[in-house]
Amino acid sequence: MAVKMAEKAEPVSLVYEIGESAGKVYQYLSKKEEGDTPAQIAKATGLESTMSAMAVGWLSRENNVSVERAGRKIQVRLIGR
């Protein structure tokens, strides 16, 4: 009797994962009038802080968010809000 080996799952592209995470961050920020801090974004979206930061960078590069320093805090908000 032959044993069938389990097929390996295709690895998810990191770029794809960052893009999906950017979508989560965008959706979260679309509900926030004043934006939020990177730590709060990570917590609210359930993303690891590194992935959340990459998603914010993605959105920033596409001119979808502004990232500003407010005293000792960093504030991320959708552009046009």
C-alpha positions in Angstrom: 0.0 0.0 0.0 1.5 3.3 -1.1 1.5 6.2 1.3 0.5 9.5 -0.2 2.7 12.4 1.0 0.9 15.6 2.0 1.3 18.3 -0.6 3.3 21.4 0.6 1.3 24.6 0.6 2.6 27.2 -1.7 4.4 29.9 0.3 2.6 33.2 0.4 4.5 36.0 -1.2 5.7 38.5 1.4 4.7 41.3 -1.0 1.2 39.8 -1.2 1.0 39.6 2.6 2.1 43.2 3.0 -0.5 44.3 0.5 -3.3 42.3 2.3 -2.1 43.9 5.6 -2.2 47.4 4.0 -5.8 46.7 3.1 -6.6 45.9 6.8 -4.8 49.0 8.0 -6.7 51.1 5.4 -10.0 49.8 6.4 -9.2 50.4 10.1 -8.1 54.0 9.4 -11.1 54.7 7.3 -13.2 54.4 10.5 -11.0 56.7 12.5 -11.4 60.5 12.2 -8.1 61.4 13.7 -6.0 58.4 12.7 -4.0 56.4 15.2 -0.5 55.5 16.4 1.3 52.6 14.9 1.0 50.6 18.1 -2.7 51.0 18.2 -3.1 50.2 14.5 -1.2 46.9 15.1 -3.3 46.0 18.1 -6.6 46.9 16.5 -5.9 45.0 13.3 -4.3 42.0 14.9 -1.1 42.4 12.9 2.4 42.0 14.2 4.0 45.3 14.7 6.6 44.7 11.9 3.8 43.8 9.4 1.8 46.7 10.5 4.7 49.0 9.9 5.3 47.6 6.5 1.6 48.1 5.7 1.8 51.7 6.8 4.9 52.2 4.6 3.1 50.7 1.7 0.1 53.0 2.1 2.5 56.0 2.6 4.3 55.2 -0.6 1.0 55.1 -2.4 0.1 58.5 -0.9 -2.9 57.0 1.0 -1.7 58.0 4.5 0.2 60.7 6.2 2.6 59.9 8.9 3.3 62.8 11.3 5.1 63.3 14.5 2.9 64.8 17.2 5.3 65.5 20.2 6.6 62.1 21.2 3.9 60.2 19.3 3.7 59.2 15.6 0.2 59.7 14.1 -1.0 57.8 11.0 -4.1 59.0 9.2 -5.7 58.7 5.8 -4.9 61.5 3.5 -8.0 63.7 2.9 -9.4 63.2 6.4 
